[in-house]
C-alpha cells in the first residue's frame, strides 16, 4: 500500500505539535502539508524541538493547496474557526479530523454552550471520534469530530456501568488536568505565578464539556455534575467519578470484560495515575465498589488520548488501517 498524504492545519499549538510528532514517523501517513494562519516559516523554526527532525515548510493555510497536497487533513484549530475550514475542505473531497468542538454536539446544544453554527449540513454527517463507541462508523466517515479530553476520560470510565446505574441519580465527575489543556495562549489563569503550587476548580457544574458527556451517555444534562480542576502539571488528566448502582455484580469483572478487546484501554487492579499514561494513547481505568456507590478512576494524557493521538487513531480507521498503527504506547516514565 502506497503512502497516504495527510496535512495539519493549526500547527502552532500544543495539539498541533503532538500531531506532527506522531505523523513524522507514521509508517503509512506521509506528512505532505503543514499550515497555520501566517505561514512563511518551517517546522524547526516554529517548534525548535523538531530541529534536525523535520524542516518541512509551514504554509499559510490555503484550501486549494491543501486539497492538492493530501487526502486527509487534521484541523488543530479553535472552535468556530474550525467550521469555516471544514465546509470547503469537505467540498474538495478531503477527509477531515477536526480536533475542535465544532462537530461534537447537535446544533441546539452546541449553540447553547459555544456560538452559532454555520455548517449544519456537515454537522449532521460528522462521526464522534471515540472508537469504543463508534468504531464501525469511523471506518466510513469523511468527517470526524475528535472528542474533548474531559469527555474522553469520563465517558470511557462510565460506559461499562451505565446499564447498572440507578436511573436519574447524579453522575459526579471530579476531574483534574494539566495546564497544557488550556492551550498555548497565555492568560492570567494559566500564568506560572497563578498555577504553581496551586489547585483550583473552574467553571464548576457549567463547563461546556458537561453536555458532551451527557449527550454521548444518553442522559440529561442535569444528571451530570462535572467539576474540572487545574493542577500545576504540564500534561495529564485524571477523573474521579461517583455513581449509584444496583444489582449484584463484581465491578472489576464488568470493567475487565467490557474492555477485554480494547487496544487503548487498560483495566487496573490498583488506583491509576497520570504518569503511567503520559505520552501514550492509553486510558487507564480503576473501579471500586462500596455498597451501592461506585468509584471509577480514569487517567489519560490530555494532549494525546485527549486530542492528538486519538485523532491519528481515527484517521487510521478512516483510511482502512489498523487503529493502533503509529500510535505511541510507551509512557514517559520516570
C-alpha positions in Angstrom: 0.0 0.0 0.0 1.4 3.4 -1.0 1.8 6.2 1.5 -1.2 8.3 2.2 -0.6 12.1 2.1 -2.0 13.9 5.1 -1.9 17.5 6.3 -2.2 19.5 9.5 -3.8 23.0 9.7 -3.1 24.6 13.0 0.5 23.5 13.5 1.5 26.2 16.1 -0.2 24.9 19.2 0.4 22.0 21.6 -2.0 19.6 19.9 -0.6 20.6 16.6 2.9 19.8 17.8 1.8 16.4 19.2 0.1 15.6 15.8 3.3 16.4 14.0 5.4 14.3 16.3 3.2 11.3 15.6 2.8 11.9 11.8 6.5 12.5 11.1 7.3 8.8 11.9 3.9 7.3 11.0 4.5 4.1 8.8 1.7 4.9 6.3 0.9 8.6 6.6 3.2 11.0 4.7 3.0 14.5 6.2 2.8 16.5 3.0 1.1 19.7 4.1 1.5 21.8 7.2 -0.1 25.2 7.7 -1.1 27.9 10.2 -2.7 31.3 9.8 0.6 33.0 9.0 2.9 30.6 7.1 6.3 31.7 6.0 8.3 29.5 8.3 9.5 25.9 8.8 8.7 23.3 11.4 12.1 23.5 13.0 11.7 27.3 13.4 8.1 27.0 14.6 9.0 24.2 17.0 12.7 24.1 17.9 12.2 20.7 19.4 11.9 19.4 15.8 15.3 20.8 14.7 17.1 18.0 12.8 13.9 16.0 12.8 11.9 17.8 10.2 12.4 21.1 8.3 9.1 20.9 6.3 7.7 24.2 5.2 4.8 25.7 7.2 2.5 27.4 4.7 -0.3 29.9 5.2 -3.5 27.9 5.2 -5.0 27.6 1.7 -7.9 25.3 0.8 -6.7 24.6 -2.8 -3.1 23.8 -1.8 -4.3 21.6 1.0 -6.7 19.7 -1.4 -3.9 19.2 -4.0 -1.4 18.0 -1.4 -3.3 15.5 0.7 -6.2 13.1 1.1 -6.9 13.7 4.7 -6.3 16.8 6.9 -6.2 17.3 10.7 -7.6 20.6 12.0 -6.0 21.7 15.2 -7.9 24.9 15.4 -10.1 26.7 17.9 -13.9 26.2 17.9 -15.8 28.5 15.5 -12.6 28.8 13.4 -12.6 25.1 12.5 -16.1 25.0 11.0 -15.0 27.7 8.5 -12.4 25.3 7.2 -14.4 22.1 7.3 -17.0 23.1 4.7 -14.7 24.0 1.8 -12.3 21.1 2.6 -15.1 18.5 2.5 -16.4 20.1 -0.7 -13.0 19.5 -2.2 -13.2 15.8 -1.4 -10.8 15.7 1.6 -11.4 13.6 4.7 -11.2 15.7 7.9 -10.4 15.0 11.5 -11.5 18.1 13.5 -10.0 18.5 16.9 -12.2 21.4 17.9 -15.7 21.2 19.5 -17.5 22.3 16.3 -18.9 18.9 15.3 -19.2 17.1 18.6 -22.8 18.1 19.5 -26.2 18.6 18.0 -26.7 22.1 16.8 -29.1 23.3 19.6 -26.8 22.0 22.3 -23.6 23.4 20.6 -25.1 26.8 20.2 -26.3 26.9 23.8 -22.7 26.4 25.0 -20.5 27.8 22.2 -21.6 30.0 19.4 -23.9 30.0 16.3 -23.1 27.1 14.0 -22.5 27.9 10.3 -22.3 24.3 8.8 -25.4 22.4 9.8 -25.1 20.1 6.8 -21.7 18.6 7.8 -22.7 18.7 11.5 -25.3 16.1 10.8 -22.7 13.9 8.9 -19.9 14.0 11.5 -19.0 10.9 13.4 -17.9 11.3 17.0 -14.3 10.0 17.2 -14.5 7.6 20.1 -13.7 4.1 18.7 -15.0 2.4 21.8 -18.5 3.7 20.8 -18.3 4.3 17.0 -15.5 2.1 15.6 -17.5 0.8 12.6 -19.0 4.2 11.7 -15.5 5.8 11.8 -14.3 3.4 9.1 -16.6 5.0 6.5 -16.6 8.6 7.9 -15.5 11.6 5.8 -15.6 14.0 8.9 -14.7 13.0 12.4 -15.3 15.1 15.5 -12.5 14.3 17.8 -13.8 14.1 21.4 -12.8 16.5 24.1 -10.2 15.4 26.7 -12.5 15.6 29.7 -15.3 13.7 27.9 -12.9 11.0 26.8 -11.8 10.3 30.3 -15.3 10.5 31.8 -17.1 8.5 29.1 -14.6 5.7 28.9 -14.8 5.3 32.7 -18.6 5.3 32.8 -19.6 3.3 29.7 -19.3 -0.2 31.3 -21.6 0.7 34.1 -24.4 2.8 32.6 -26.8 -0.2 32.5 -26.2 -0.8 36.2 -26.5 2.8 37.3 -29.7 3.8 39.2 -31.5 5.9 36.7 -31.9 9.6 37.3 -29.3 9.6 40.1 -26.3 12.0 39.9 -23.2 11.3 37.9 -20.4 13.2 39.8 -17.2 13.8 37.9 -14.3 15.4 39.8 -11.6 15.9 37.1 -8.1 17.3 37.2 -5.9 18.4 34.2 -2.5 19.7 33.4 -2.1 23.3 32.2 -1.4 22.3 28.6 -5.1 21.6 28.2 -5.7 25.4 28.3 -3.7 25.8 25.1 -0.6 27.8 24.2 -2.0 31.3 24.6 -1.1 32.9 27.9 -3.8 34.1 30.3 -4.0 35.2 33.9 -5.4 31.8 34.9 -2.5 29.9 33.3 0.3 32.3 34.3 3.0 30.4 36.2 2.6 32.5 39.3 -1.1 31.6 39.5 -0.7 27.9 38.7 2.5 27.0 40.5 1.9 25.5 44.0 -1.9 25.9 43.4 -5.0 24.0 42.7 -8.5 25.3 41.8 -11.8 24.4 40.1 -13.0 26.3 37.1 -16.5 26.6 35.5 -17.9 24.2 38.1 -21.1 22.4 37.1 -21.5 24.5 33.9 -18.3 23.6 32.0 -19.0 23.2 28.2 -17.7 19.6 28.3 -20.6 18.5 30.6 -23.2 18.5 27.8 -20.8 16.5 25.6 -20.5 13.8 28.4 -24.3 13.8 28.9 -25.2 13.6 25.2 -22.9 10.7 24.5 -24.1 8.8 27.6 -27.7 9.4 26.7 -28.6 11.1 30.0 -30.0 14.5 30.8 -27.5 17.4 31.3 -28.9 17.9 34.8 -27.7 14.4 35.8 -24.1 15.2 35.1 -22.3 17.2 37.8 -18.9 17.9 36.3 -16.2 20.0 38.1 -12.8 20.4 36.4 -9.7 21.5 38.3 -6.4 22.9 37.0 -3.3 21.4 38.6 0.3 22.5 38.4 1.4 19.9 35.9 2.2 20.2 32.2 0.2 17.2 30.9 -2.1 14.6 32.2 -5.7 14.1 33.3 -7.5 12.1 35.9 -11.2 11.8 36.5 -12.7 10.6 39.8 -16.2 9.5 39.1 -19.0 8.6 41.5 -22.3 6.9 40.6 -25.0 4.9 42.4 -25.5 1.4 41.1 -27.9 -1.5 41.7 -27.7 -5.3 41.4 -25.2 -8.0 42.5 -22.1 -7.8 40.3 -18.3 -7.6 40.5 -17.4 -4.1 39.3 -13.8 -5.1 38.3 -15.1 -8.1 36.3 -17.6 -5.9 34.5 -14.9 -3.4 33.6 -12.4 -6.1 32.5 -14.9 -7.9 30.3 -16.1 -4.6 28.7 -12.6 -3.6 27.6 -11.1 -7.0 27.1 -10.5 -6.4 23.4 -9.9 -2.7 23.6 -6.4 -1.8 22.2 -6.2 1.6 24.0 -7.9 1.0 27.4 -6.1 -0.7 30.2 -8.0 -2.0 33.3 -6.1 -1.7 36.5 -6.4 -3.6 39.8 -4.9 -0.6 41.6 -5.7 3.1 41.6 -4.5 4.7 38.4 -2.1 7.7 38.0 -1.3 10.3 35.3 2.3 9.4 34.8 1.7 5.9 33.6 -0.3 7.1 30.6 1.7 10.3 29.8 3.0 10.1 26.2 0.6 7.4 25.2 -2.9 6.8 23.8 -3.9 4.6 26.7 -6.8 5.3 29.1 -6.2 3.5 32.4 -9.3 2.8 34.5 -9.8 1.5 38.1 -13.0 0.8 39.8 -14.0 0.1 43.4 -17.5 -0.6 44.9 -18.8 0.2 48.4 -22.4 -0.8 48.9 -24.4 0.9 46.1 -21.7 3.5 45.4 -19.2 3.0 42.6 -15.9 4.9 42.4 -14.3 5.0 39.0 -10.8 6.5 38.3 -9.8 7.2 34.7 -6.5 8.6 33.6 -5.3 9.8 30.2 -2.7 12.1 28.6 -4.8 15.2 27.8 -2.8 16.1 24.8 -2.7 12.6 23.3 -5.6 10.3 24.2 -7.5 13.6 24.8 -6.6 15.1 21.5 -3.8 14.3 19.0 -3.1 10.5 19.3 -6.8 9.9 19.4 -7.1 11.9 16.1 -4.5 9.7 14.4 -6.3 6.6 15.6 -9.5 8.0 14.0 -7.5 8.8 10.8 -6.2 5.2 10.8 -9.7 3.8 10.9 -10.9 6.3 8.2 -8.2 5.2 5.9 -8.6 1.4 6.4 -5.5 1.0 8.6 -5.1 -0.8 11.9 -6.2 1.6 14.6 -3.0 1.4 16.6 -0.6 1.9 13.6 2.0 4.5 14.6 0.3 5.3 17.9 2.6 5.9 20.9 2.3 3.3 23.6 5.3 3.7 25.9 4.8 6.2 28.8 7.1 9.0 29.8 8.3 7.2 33.0 10.0 8.2 35.2 
